Amino acid sequence: MSMNGKRDFFTVEFFKVFLAQRLARGAVAYERAVDTQHRGGLSREHVQIV
């Protein structure tokens, strides 16, 4: 494998991990928003996170 191919592989792996983390964080934020709406109104914590 050439050096260039190896770098591309690492870039793809990094990107996959990065995307997975963003998706997970987005899911948590979404759940928190829905949870907050059920309680009626936004909490300060949620506003700061977003």
Secondary structure by P-SEA (a helix, b strand, c coil): ccaaaaaaaaaaaaaaaaaaaaaaaaaaaaaaaaaaaaaccccaaaaaac
